[in-house]
Structures are given as structure tokens and as C-alpha cells.
């Protein structure tokens, strides 16, 4: 996340993009330290602005962190959309590729896990109204669309694409969590989470087809 938005974006502050520069600065601080334990003045210094400048756009640090989280989910949505467009729509390969890419995305941003999906993310989410929170589900909606297409192609009229998508997402998120906390390596040394995701997804989809009338 921060790696994609480096100093070149921070420099755009001089063209009036102070808010973006501060969000990028905060994301970089989190990525470098692996922690959200920084002060507003640290973000201001990183963005090369005055200590009072952040408060022109953010009420407090929580407000800034919400924007960092929003940037992360925006990146995830774009990532999932790109993956879906690079595969045959509604194919098992597309669904599997999205799951693998999800694991790669989440595990590559370990420092942001709590902010986006953990307890901290839940706290920030609770402070948003429904319209402001929609950015968090956009990437998931891409998966739902692909699962819906898969169900149509398999003539599974009684299947619930949303229910199936939630189960597939839970599989990818669960594996991501196990990787980040090194549980997977502890119990299955040398295992590849993406390969496990592929075999599990194939088995799941096959079970769905066999279980439908």
C-alpha cells in the first residue's frame, strides 16, 4: 500500500493535495514500523508540513487512520477487479486466482491487518455511516459477481452466490491469518497457502455442484 504511494505522491502536496500526502505519510510510517504507534506530528513531518497542517483535514489520529484504511481497501478493490478481468469470467480459475491474490495482498500488508480486518478496523468501521463504509465491500462484490456467473454457467439455480462467496472469502482470509501468525508453517512446514487455497476451492466448488438438485 505505502510502497505504491511513495515520495512522488507526497510531493504533490505543493499542488494542494495535503490530505493525500498525509494519508500516504501515515501509511508509510505504519509499513516501516509495523505499528500504528505514531503521532500526528510524525505524519506531518513525513509529509514535510507544519504540525498544525493535519488538522485541516483530519479531526484526530483515528480520522487519519480511517483514511489509511480506506486507501487499503481501495487498493484491494482495484487489485481484485484487475484479477477478475485477466481470467475467463465466472470460471473456477478466475475464482481461484482471486483467492490466491487475496492471500498475497493480505500477507504482504501484515502491518495493516489489524487496521483493515482486525479489532482496530472494527472500531473504525463502527464510526462510519453505511454510505461511507461501502468502500470496504467493493472488492468482495467483485468476488460475488464472479461466483454468480459461475453459478449461472453451472446451471445452479438454487445456489446462493452471496453465501458461497462469503464461504470462499472466509477460506482465503483464514489462510491469510494462519500465514501471518505463522500457524500454517508450524503445523504444516513448507506448505504453500496458495496451493492449499486452490485445492480447497476446487473441492468446495465440486461439492456445491454435487449437492444441488
N, C-alpha and C positions, 0 to 999 in steps of 0.2 A: 504494500500500500504506500508507505512512505517512500520506498525506493523508486516508485514511478513518478513521484511528485517531489523532485529534489530541488536544488537551489535555483534552477532555472524558473520554476514556478514561484519561489519565494521572491525572486527579483521583480516579479510583476507587481509587487506592492507599489512600486513607484508609479505605476499606471493606475493606481486606485484600487487594486484588489487586496486590500488589507485583510479582509475576512479569510479569503482563501489562503493567504500567506501564513496566517496564524494557525489555521487548521493543519496545513502541511507541516508547519514547525512543530506543533504538538504531536502529530503522527510520527515524525522523525525522532522526537525525544522518547516516545514510548518504544519505538522499534530499537533504538540504541540501548536503552536501559532495561528493556523488558518489563517495565513498570509504568504505572500511571502516576507515580510519586514525583510529580514536578509541580512547580508553582506557575501561576500565570505570568510572572515576570520572566521565568525561564523561556516560555514560548515567545514573549515579546523580544527578549534578547536574541533568540534564534532567528526571529523574523526581522531583526535589526530595526525595531521600532521602540518607542518610549514605553515605559511601564504602564502608562495610563491608556495606551492605544487599544489593547484588547477589549476594554470595557465599552468601546464604541459599538461593538458588535455582539459581545457576549456578556450576559449578566454576571456569570461567575464561571468557575472551572467546569462545573457539571454541564453548563451550557456549551462550553467549548468541546468537551468530551462527546456530547451528543452529535456535534458536527463531525467529529473524527469518526465516530461510529457510522454516521450516515455516509461518509466517504467510503468506508469499508464496504458497506452493503451496496453502494453504487458500483464500486469496482466488481463486486461479486456478481451483480446482475449483468453487467456488460460481459463478464467472463462466461457466464452460463449461456448467454444469448449467442456469443461467438461460437461456443462449442456446439450448440444446437444447430447452427447454420452450416457447420462443417461436416455434418453427417446426414444421412437419409432421414427425413422427418418421420418420427414415430417408430423408428427401428429400435430393436433391442440394443444394437451397437451405439445408437445415439444416447439412450438412457444410461448405458454403462459408462460411456465416455463422460457424461455429465457427472456421474457419481465419482469416477476417478479424479476428475478435475476438481470436484468439490473437496475431496480429501487433500489434494495437493494445495489448493488455495488456503484451506483452514490451517493445515500443519505448517505451511510456510509463513503464517502470520500468528505464530504462537503468542506473541506479546499482546495481541489484540483479542484473544479468545474470550477472556472474561468480559471485556468491554462490549463485544458483539453478541456473545451467546451465553455468557455466564451470569452470575448473580448481579454483577455490576450492570450488565446490559439490561437485565430485567428491571432493575431500579430506574434506569434511564428511560426505558420503554414506558414504564408506568406514568411518567411525567409528560408523555406525548398524547395529543388527542388522536383520534382514529385516522384523520386525513394525513397528519404529519408522520404517522407510523407506517404508511403504505410502502415507503422505500425499502422496508425490511423484508417484505414478502415478494418483491418483484422477481428476484432470482428464482424463488420457489415456484412462482407462477409459470416460469419457463418450463420447469420440470413437469408441472401439472399438464401443461399443453401437450408435451411430448407423450406423456402417459395416456392422455385422452386419445391422441392419434393412434397410439399402439393398440388401445382397446378397440378402436374402430376398425383397424386393419385386421385384428384377430376376430372380429365379429362378436366381441364380448359385450352384449347388450346390457347385461345385468351387473357389470362391474362398475365400481365407483372410482373414477380416476383420482379424485382427491384423496380418498382413503389409501389407495395404492401408492400415490406419490408421497404421502406422509410416512408410510412404512419404508419406502425406498430412501427417503431423506434421513429417517432415523437410523437406518443401516449405515449410511455414509457418515453421519455425524457421530455415531457410536464408535466406528472405527477411527475416525479422526481424534476423538477424545482418548481412545486407548493408545494411539500413537504418541500424542502429545505428552501423556503421563507415563509413557514407556511401559505400560502394562502388556501391550501386544508382544513386544520384544522379550519381556520377562517370561511370558507363558509359552510363546512360540518363537524362539530365537531364529532370526533370519527370514521370517515371514514377510511377504510384501502385502501391505494393506490393500493396494490397488488390485492385485490378483485375487485376494480374498473377496473384495467387493465384486469383482467380475463373476466369479463362480457363484457367489451367494445371490447375486441379482438374476443370473440365468436360472438358477434353481427356483427362485421366488416367482419369476415370470412363468416358468413352466408349470409350477404349482397352481398359479392363477388360472391358466388355460385349462388345466385338467379338472379344476374344481368348479368350472362354470357349466351350467346345464346346456 
